[in-house]
Amino acid sequence: MTTIKDSVHDHIAVEGVAAALLDTPPVQRLRRIKQLGTVTFVYPSANHTRFEHSLGVYHLANEALAHLGIEGTQAERVRAAAMLHDVGHAPYSHNVEEIVYRRTGKYHDDVHDLIDSGPVARALADHDLDPAAVADLVAGDGELGQIVSGELDVDRMDYLVRDAHHTGVPYGTIDAERLVRALRFVDGDLVLDEGNVQTAESLLLARALMNPTVYSHHVARIAKAMLRRATQRLLAHTDVDAAELRRMDDCELRVALRDCEATAALAHRLDRRDLYKRGVWAEMAAVPEDLFDADQTAIADHERAVAEAANVDPDAVILDVPGRPSMKESSSRVLVNGEVRRLSEQSTLVNALRAAQRDQWRLGIYAPAASAERVGNAAVRVLGLDIDDTRVRDVRPGVHATLDDFN
């Protein structure tokens, strides 16, 4: 058994298959992938890694298994899935995941091809575990897959607490131990036991508050958009393919971007934190319906049209259209008077948080500081944005060089 001191859960005892997996290259690679990607441009202390998070998920999974009375091979399979649940992440975590998916058809939770051979497969075989069965649990398949990936999964419980701790933002603070102790299975569904509606709401509220403050902070989004632009160019102008990119770590990607002539300028901007600025920051009500579902080709066409209207280089315009707001946690299940109900059916808080999500949603148009105002004005015309003073903020370049860039 190995005992590891953790910044969130104190001492974590690692044994069995998890200990065997700990020093395999795919798991050790997670030491070199930051949990929050470009959020470090906003919160400098947010330097925690996917490796730390994986240990935390393993710890909480172990606690949940003990509480639920699950033992033997089934339990070891879940422990392995918890330790391996993030090995499919590309560098910078979710920041370039869509790029990888468009070219490989794989998201980070599809790890079948990554654990079916090599040292991970050998470690699993030594503990009589089938890699395919473990990979299925990572994807959330089956009853026990809900522990690792579901509406009440231990993944979410760990990252909210860990991200809040390392950013210094208090909103993600939840009682993970209580959540774990309240778990139970009812007819194959993982639910929270009686008297835990507020416990479920705390998870929902934490996620809703962390999103605009941390995960979708405008500076993190701008840096992410620049990183994506550079990564797309790297794939277009070099021999690097998406499968190779998927196995890089953060440092390897940054070096590759610096060494490629087509991406070096953006890479150096990221190195210096010389980020683009907001030309437009538009609310959902201001955005034409067709923009919400625009694919990558359509986005590129819009960027070129805005650049032409603003008389700037097409490279100077980035259009950032987030996905439609969603709230997966609202479908979590709780026991109320002996009946399993979805949280959205039981909690009046859900509708308020959904409305808040829509209010917080923003379309962004980014450009270098010198041209941000011109690009913003052109984007309003070209994209048909229906804006007024209440729907767009910080169009002027000078507004951006403020403390708001950092907080």
Sequence and secondary structure as in RCSB ss.txt:
>XXXX:A:sequence
MTTIKDSVHDHIAVEGVAAALLDTPPVQRLRRIKQLGTVTFVYPSANHTRFEHSLGVYHLANEALAHLGIEGTQA
ERVRAAAMLHDVGHAPYSHNVEEIVYRRTGKYHDDVHDLIDSGPVARALADHDLDPAAVADLVAGDGELGQIVSG
ELDVDRMDYLVRDAHHTGVPYGTIDAERLVRALRFVDGDLVLDEGNVQTAESLLLARALMNPTVYSHHVARIAKA
MLRRATQRLLAHTDVDAAELRRMDDCELRVALRDCEATAALAHRLDRRDLYKRGVWAEMAAVPEDLFDADQTAIA
DHERAVAEAANVDPDAVILDVPGRPSMKESSSRVLVNGEVRRLSEQSTLVNALRAAQRDQWRLGIYAPAASAERV
GNAAVRVLGLDIDDTRVRDVRPGVHATLDDFN
>XXXX:A:secstr
 EEEEETTTEEEEE HHHHHHHTSHHHHGGGGSBTTGGGGGT TT   BHHHHHHHHHHHHHHHHHHHT  HHHH
HHHHHHHHHTTTT  TTGGGGHHHHHHHHS  TT  HHHHSSHHHHHHHHHTT  HHHHHHHHTT HHHHHHHSS
TT HHHHHHHHHHHHHHT GGG   HHHHHHTEEEETTEEEE TT HHHHHHHHHHHHHHIIIIIT HHHHHHHH
HHHHHHHHHHHHSS  HHHHHH  HHHHHHHHHHSTTTHHHHHHHHHT   EEEEEEEGGGS HHHHT  HHHHH
HHHHHHHHHHTS GGG EEE       GGGG EEEETTEEEEHHHH THHHHHHHHHHHH EEEEEE GGGHHHH
HHHHHHHHT    TTTB   SGGGGSSGGGT 
